[in-house]
Amino acid sequence: MLQCIESCATQDYPNKEIVIVFNPGDPETEKIVKNRFPTATVFRTERNIGFFPALNFALTKTDADYVMVVDDDARFLANDALSALVETFRREPRLGAVTCTLEGPGERSSDNYDRYISVFTTGFTMIPRKAFTEWVGYFPDLFFRSAGETFLCTELWEQKRPVKRVANVKMFHALALEGRSMRDWRFYGTRSQLLCAVMREPAGWLGPVLVSKLLKSFVQYIGYRQPGLWLQAWLSFLFHIPEALRLRKPISSATRGFLRHLDQSSVRDLDVLLEWRKLTENQTIDGKEERQAG
């Protein structure tokens, strides 16, 4: 954690603010952090309220134009990372989010060039504050962990606000297990992804997506030797469906199809990307008209 905060504190971006949320709090660690980083704003929860609820809390404590979310087991590999990310937004004001390239024991090699992606990983990403206050809204508290990035990115793409990964801005992800429960990671990860599908998937996609997740997750949990946990996750999902339906704002089928194609390609030019998006929308409209005529 201290390496993480140190890498944030030494960034050369002149007008930065560091907000730290201990979730849950550890008084001794909090004391060390306050002494070593006296200009940081520190908050402590009495229990684990979840990653995305804690992030929502932190977002309400700043009025910065851009928010850089950093996991406690990550650190910047250069002191000009924030400056480079902000400059990316200035060059491309239509962007909805900019994320870093990751290195570390659990990370796969990324492309060595900038590219547009369907979804970022939250703990390594810079997001305009307007994404929360105007464009999309805050993360639903139902997302104890996982799925918040999908919730946000799908709506950003629906609004034609691209998400970009920058190759030369790198972070190291240590993938620390301290303070993390694998059981909670699996349980809430499964439940959150299912609830996000209810909130975001187009009507024609929702049924097939849930069936696919049902089968894939069952196989995964059999591999974990935790079929009981799989059942608990699905029962919890079913219990929370009414709340997810109240938050339902599905993306269009055109956006859904576009994002599926984006995952299978490497698009580096924004104009090409937007033209491709327009073509996808036209194909979707033509397909609907053919079905209605038939």
C-alpha positions as CSV (number, residue, x, y, z in Angstrom):
1,M,0.0,0.0,0.0
2,L,2.8,2.5,0.9
3,Q,4.4,1.9,-2.5
4,C,1.1,2.7,-4.1
5,I,0.6,5.9,-2.3
6,E,4.2,6.9,-2.8
7,S,3.8,6.5,-6.5
8,C,0.8,8.7,-6.5
9,A,2.4,11.4,-4.3
10,T,5.5,11.7,-6.5
11,Q,3.5,12.2,-9.7
12,D,4.6,15.4,-11.5
13,Y,1.0,16.6,-12.2
14,P,0.9,19.9,-10.3
15,N,-2.7,20.1,-9.2
16,K,-3.5,16.7,-7.7
17,E,-5.4,15.6,-4.6
18,I,-4.9,12.2,-2.9
19,V,-8.0,10.6,-1.3
20,I,-7.5,7.4,0.6
21,V,-10.2,5.1,1.9
22,F,-9.3,2.3,4.3
23,N,-12.1,-0.2,3.8
24,P,-12.2,-1.5,6.5
25,G,-10.0,0.6,8.6
26,D,-6.7,-0.4,10.4
27,P,-5.8,2.3,12.9
28,E,-2.1,1.5,12.9
29,T,-1.7,1.6,9.1
30,E,-3.8,4.7,9.0
31,K,-1.5,6.4,11.5
32,I,1.6,5.5,9.4
33,V,-0.1,6.8,6.2
34,K,-1.1,10.1,7.8
35,N,2.4,10.7,9.2
36,R,4.1,9.8,5.9
37,F,1.6,11.6,3.6
38,P,0.3,14.5,5.6
39,T,-1.4,16.2,2.6
40,A,-3.5,13.2,1.7
41,T,-7.2,13.0,2.8
42,V,-7.8,9.8,4.7
43,F,-11.1,8.1,5.5
44,R,-11.8,4.9,7.4
45,T,-14.8,2.6,7.3
46,E,-15.7,0.4,10.3
47,R,-16.5,-2.6,8.1
48,N,-15.9,-3.7,4.5
49,I,-18.7,-1.8,2.6
50,G,-17.4,-3.1,-0.8
51,F,-15.1,-1.7,-3.4
52,F,-17.6,0.3,-5.5
53,P,-19.5,1.7,-2.5
54,A,-16.2,2.9,-1.1
55,L,-15.3,4.4,-4.4
56,N,-18.6,6.2,-4.6
57,F,-17.8,7.6,-1.1
58,A,-14.4,8.8,-2.2
59,L,-15.8,10.4,-5.4
60,T,-18.1,12.6,-3.2
61,K,-15.1,13.9,-1.4
62,T,-13.4,15.6,-4.3
63,D,-14.4,18.0,-7.0
64,A,-11.5,17.3,-9.4
65,D,-12.2,17.3,-13.1
66,Y,-10.5,13.9,-13.5
67,V,-10.5,11.0,-11.1
68,M,-7.7,8.4,-11.2
69,V,-8.7,5.2,-9.4
70,V,-5.7,3.2,-8.0
71,D,-5.8,-0.2,-6.3
72,D,-3.8,-0.5,-3.2
73,D,-1.7,-3.3,-4.7
74,A,-0.7,-1.2,-7.8
75,R,1.8,1.6,-8.5
76,F,2.8,3.8,-11.3
77,L,6.0,3.0,-13.1
78,A,6.8,6.6,-14.1
79,N,6.2,10.0,-12.4
80,D,4.6,11.5,-15.5
81,A,1.7,9.0,-15.7
82,L,-1.1,11.4,-14.5
83,S,0.2,14.2,-16.9
84,A,0.2,11.8,-19.8
85,L,-3.4,10.6,-19.1
86,V,-4.7,14.1,-18.7
87,E,-3.0,15.0,-22.0
88,T,-4.7,12.1,-23.7
89,F,-8.1,13.6,-22.7
90,R,-7.0,17.0,-24.0
91,R,-6.1,15.5,-27.4
92,E,-9.3,13.5,-27.6
93,P,-12.0,15.3,-25.6
94,R,-14.6,12.8,-26.7
95,L,-13.0,10.1,-24.5
96,G,-15.0,8.6,-21.7
97,A,-12.1,6.9,-19.9
98,V,-8.4,6.3,-20.2
99,T,-6.7,3.3,-18.7
100,C,-3.1,2.2,-18.2
101,T,-1.1,-0.8,-19.5
102,L,-0.5,-3.3,-16.7
103,E,2.5,-5.3,-15.8
104,G,2.8,-7.8,-13.1
105,P,2.6,-11.5,-12.1
106,G,-1.1,-11.9,-13.1
107,E,-1.1,-9.7,-16.2
108,R,-0.9,-10.8,-19.8
109,S,1.2,-8.9,-22.2
110,S,-0.7,-6.0,-23.7
111,D,-0.3,-4.5,-27.2
112,N,2.6,-2.0,-27.5
113,Y,0.3,0.6,-29.0
114,D,-2.7,2.7,-27.9
115,R,-6.0,1.1,-28.7
116,Y,-9.7,1.4,-27.9
117,I,-11.2,-1.2,-25.7
118,S,-14.7,-2.2,-24.6
119,V,-14.1,-2.1,-20.9
120,F,-11.3,-1.0,-18.5
121,T,-10.2,-2.4,-15.2
122,T,-11.3,0.2,-12.6
123,G,-8.3,0.3,-10.3
124,F,-5.9,1.6,-13.0
125,T,-8.1,4.1,-14.9
126,M,-8.7,7.9,-15.2
127,I,-12.3,8.9,-15.6
128,P,-13.8,12.4,-16.0
129,R,-15.8,13.4,-13.0
130,K,-18.7,14.2,-15.4
131,A,-19.0,10.5,-16.0
132,F,-20.5,10.2,-12.5
133,T,-22.2,13.6,-12.1
134,E,-23.7,14.0,-15.6
135,W,-23.1,11.2,-18.1
136,V,-23.8,7.9,-16.3
137,G,-24.1,8.3,-12.5
138,Y,-22.4,6.6,-9.6
139,F,-21.9,2.9,-9.3
140,P,-24.9,1.0,-7.9
141,D,-24.3,-0.2,-4.3
142,L,-25.4,-3.7,-5.5
143,F,-21.9,-4.0,-7.0
144,F,-20.1,-4.9,-3.8
145,R,-17.2,-5.7,-6.1
146,S,-16.9,-6.5,-9.8
147,A,-19.1,-5.4,-12.8
148,G,-19.0,-1.7,-12.0
149,E,-16.6,-1.1,-14.9
150,T,-18.9,-2.9,-17.3
151,F,-21.9,-0.9,-16.0
152,L,-20.0,2.3,-16.6
153,C,-18.2,1.4,-19.9
154,T,-21.3,0.1,-21.7
155,E,-23.1,3.4,-21.1
156,L,-20.1,5.4,-22.1
157,W,-20.0,3.6,-25.4
158,E,-23.7,3.9,-25.8
159,Q,-23.1,7.7,-25.6
160,K,-20.3,7.3,-28.1
161,R,-17.6,8.2,-25.5
162,P,-14.7,5.9,-26.3
163,V,-12.6,4.0,-23.8
164,K,-8.9,3.9,-24.5
165,R,-5.8,2.1,-23.2
166,V,-2.6,4.0,-23.4
167,A,0.5,1.9,-24.1
168,N,3.2,4.1,-22.7
169,V,1.5,4.8,-19.3
170,K,2.2,1.7,-17.3
171,M,1.3,0.5,-13.8
172,F,2.6,-2.5,-11.9
173,H,-0.1,-4.7,-10.4
174,A,1.3,-6.9,-7.6
175,L,-1.9,-8.9,-7.3
176,A,-1.6,-9.0,-3.5
177,L,-3.9,-11.4,-1.6
178,E,-3.6,-9.7,1.8
179,G,-6.9,-8.5,3.1
180,R,-8.8,-10.1,0.2
181,S,-11.2,-13.0,0.6
182,M,-11.2,-15.5,-2.4
183,R,-14.7,-16.6,-1.3
184,D,-16.0,-13.1,-1.4
185,W,-14.2,-12.4,-4.7
186,R,-16.0,-15.3,-6.4
187,F,-19.4,-14.8,-4.7
188,Y,-19.7,-11.1,-5.3
189,G,-18.0,-11.3,-8.7
190,T,-20.6,-13.8,-10.0
191,R,-23.6,-11.9,-8.4
192,S,-22.5,-8.5,-9.7
193,Q,-21.9,-9.7,-13.2
194,L,-25.4,-11.2,-13.3
195,L,-27.0,-8.1,-11.9
196,C,-25.1,-5.9,-14.4
197,A,-26.5,-8.1,-17.2
198,V,-30.0,-7.4,-16.0
199,M,-29.3,-3.6,-15.9
200,R,-27.5,-3.3,-19.2
201,E,-28.2,-6.1,-21.7
202,P,-30.7,-5.4,-24.5
203,A,-33.9,-7.4,-24.2
204,G,-32.9,-9.8,-27.1
205,W,-29.5,-10.5,-25.5
206,L,-30.5,-10.9,-21.8
207,G,-31.9,-14.4,-21.9
208,P,-29.0,-16.0,-23.8
209,V,-26.4,-14.1,-21.7
210,L,-27.9,-15.3,-18.4
211,V,-28.1,-18.9,-19.7
212,S,-24.5,-18.7,-20.8
213,K,-23.4,-17.3,-17.4
214,L,-25.4,-20.0,-15.7
215,L,-23.5,-22.8,-17.5
216,K,-20.1,-21.2,-17.4
217,S,-20.2,-20.2,-13.8
218,F,-21.4,-23.7,-12.8
219,V,-18.4,-25.3,-14.5
220,Q,-16.1,-22.8,-12.9
221,Y,-17.4,-23.5,-9.4
222,I,-17.2,-27.2,-9.9
223,G,-13.5,-26.6,-10.7
224,Y,-13.2,-24.6,-7.5
225,R,-15.0,-27.5,-5.7
226,Q,-17.5,-24.9,-4.3
227,P,-20.9,-25.8,-5.9
228,G,-22.6,-24.6,-2.7
229,L,-21.1,-21.1,-3.2
230,W,-22.3,-21.1,-6.8
231,L,-25.8,-21.8,-5.5
232,Q,-25.6,-19.0,-2.9
233,A,-24.4,-16.5,-5.6
234,W,-27.3,-17.3,-7.9
235,L,-29.9,-17.3,-5.0
236,S,-28.5,-13.9,-4.0
237,F,-28.8,-12.7,-7.6
238,L,-32.4,-13.8,-7.8
239,F,-33.2,-12.0,-4.5
240,H,-31.7,-8.7,-5.8
241,I,-33.3,-8.9,-9.3
242,P,-36.1,-6.4,-8.4
243,E,-33.6,-3.7,-7.4
244,A,-31.6,-4.4,-10.6
245,L,-34.7,-4.0,-12.7
246,R,-35.4,-0.6,-11.1
247,L,-31.9,0.4,-12.3
248,R,-32.3,-1.2,-15.7
249,K,-31.2,1.0,-18.6
250,P,-30.2,-1.3,-21.4
251,I,-27.8,-0.4,-24.1
252,S,-28.9,-0.7,-27.7
253,S,-28.4,-3.9,-29.7
254,A,-26.2,-1.9,-32.1
255,T,-23.9,-0.9,-29.2
256,R,-23.9,-4.5,-27.9
257,G,-22.9,-5.9,-31.3
258,F,-20.3,-3.2,-31.7
259,L,-18.6,-4.0,-28.4
260,R,-18.6,-7.7,-29.3
261,H,-16.7,-6.9,-32.5
262,L,-14.4,-4.5,-30.7
263,D,-13.2,-7.2,-28.3
264,Q,-12.1,-9.2,-31.4
265,S,-10.1,-6.4,-33.1
266,S,-7.4,-3.8,-32.5
267,V,-8.7,-0.4,-33.5
268,R,-6.2,2.5,-33.1
269,D,-7.8,5.3,-35.1
270,L,-10.8,7.1,-33.6
271,D,-12.3,8.2,-37.0
272,V,-12.1,4.6,-38.2
273,L,-13.7,3.4,-35.0
274,L,-16.6,5.9,-35.2
275,E,-17.2,5.0,-38.9
276,W,-17.2,1.4,-37.9
277,R,-19.7,2.1,-35.2
278,K,-21.9,4.0,-37.7
279,L,-21.8,1.0,-40.0
280,T,-22.8,-1.4,-37.2
281,E,-25.8,0.8,-36.4
282,N,-26.9,0.9,-40.0
283,Q,-26.6,-2.9,-40.2
284,T,-28.7,-3.2,-37.1
285,I,-31.4,-0.9,-38.4
286,D,-31.4,-2.7,-41.8
287,G,-31.8,-6.0,-40.0
288,K,-34.8,-4.7,-38.0
289,E,-36.5,-3.4,-41.1
290,E,-36.0,-6.7,-42.9
291,R,-37.5,-8.6,-40.0
292,Q,-40.5,-6.2,-39.8
293,A,-41.0,-6.5,-43.6
294,G,-41.0,-10.2,-43.4
